[in-house]
């Protein structure tokens, strides 16, 4: 469990609030409603999300708009798929991270590996492609946290 999640759980148990702030310089940016150790993203009504805590990382499995699947790893040791013939490129829709690369895996699959700073956890996203996937990727924002709050930045420039 990451420290932000743990802080929010403890705060809820003792009757305190847990502050999460999303800054945006764009009108119409949907606020994040799912938070990892170093990023946040948005899911909508009807989307399905499951979370699995695995020793030192977390997995988020999403079914978006009942039409495509997304798996998000949050931790310090991502394992990109072994596809040496597919080149990595700079991210197009996942912005604001100090490190972000993506690639098309074929059959509409997209893979993204990003982190907001050298000390932060990675997020590793695998989604099954199409225009809706690019729209979902645009909802991912970098976050930083301390013991009491998380600050997520939805500013879309680098």
N, C-alpha and C positions, 0 to 999 in steps of 0.2 A: 504494500500500500504506500503510495507516495505521501510526502509530508503534508501537502495541501489537503488531500483527501482525509488524512488522519486528523489534521487540525480542524477541519470542518466537522468531522464526526465527533471529536471531543467537544468542540464548541457547542454542538447541538445537544450533547448529553448533559452538559452543565448549564444549558439555558442561555448560552451566548450566541451571538451572530458570527457568521463567517463572511468576511468581505471579499467579494470578487468584483473587479472593475474591468470593463471593456471600453477602451477608447477607440473612437472611429472618427475619421475625417471625411467620411462619405455618408450621405443620406441613404437610407435603405439598406445598410449593412445589418444583417440579422445578428442579434446577439448570440454569443455562444451559450450552449446549454449542456455541453459535455466537456469536462476538463481533465486533461492528463497532467503529468508532472511538468511538461514544458510547452504545452499547446492546448488550444481549445478548438472546438468545432461545433457546428449546428446540425441538429436533426430536427425533423418536422413531425407534426401530428401524424400518426400512422406508421412512422418509421419504427423499426424494432432494433434495440441495442441490447447486447449482452456483454458483461464484463467478466473477465477471468483473471484472478490474481495468481501469478505463477512465481514463486520464490522472490526474484528480484526484478520482475517486470510485470506489466499488465497487458492483456489483450482485450481489444474492443472489437466485437463482431457486429456489423450493422447490416440491416436489410433496408435499403433506401427506396422509398416510393413503391414498395412491393415489386421492384423490377431489377435491382442490381445489388450485389454484395460488396462490402468493404471490410477489410480487416486492418486494424491499426495496432501496431506494437508500440508500447511506450517503455523505454528502458535505455540502458547504456551500451548494449551490444546488439545492434540490429543485424539480421542475417539476410542480406539481399539475395534474391534468387540467383542461382548459378546459370546465367545466360551470357556467356562471355562475348557472344556475337552481337549483342544489343548494347549500343552506346548509351551512356548517361549524358543528359543535357541539363542546363540550368532550368530551374522551375519556371513555368509560365503563369500558373494560377495560385501557387502557394508562395506568398510573398512575405517579406519582413523577417525572415530567418537569416542568420549569419551564414548558415550552410544549408543548401537545399539543392537536391538533384532529382531528376525524374527520367523515366524512360518508358517507352511503349514496348510491351512484351509480346505483342501479337494477340490475335483473337480479341482485340479490344481491351486487353489488360493493361493497366497503368501501375507503375511502381514509383513511389516517392520516398526519399529518405531526407529528413531535415532535422535541424536543431537550432535553437535561438542563440546559443553561445557555446563555447568550448566546454564549459562546466555542466551544461544542461543535458538532460536526457534527450535521446533521439525520439522522433516518431517515424515509424516505417509503415507506409500505407500501401496496400494492394487493393485495387478496385477493378471491377470488370468492365470498365470502359464506356465510351459514348459521351454525348454532350452532357448528360446528367452527371457523369463522373467529374467533368471539368467544373460544373457548377458546384458540386460538393467540395472539391478541392479548394475552391475559392473561399469557402467558409472556415478554413483552417488558419488559425492565427497563433503567433508565438506568445508565450506567457513566461513570466518570472514570478517567483514566490518567495515569501519569507515565512516565519512561523505563524503569522496571523492573517495573511492575505495573499491573493493572487492578482497580478496585474497583467491583463492581456491586451495586446495592441493590434487593432484592426486596421491600422493605417496601411494603405496598399502600395506605398512606395518602398524602395529599398534604401 
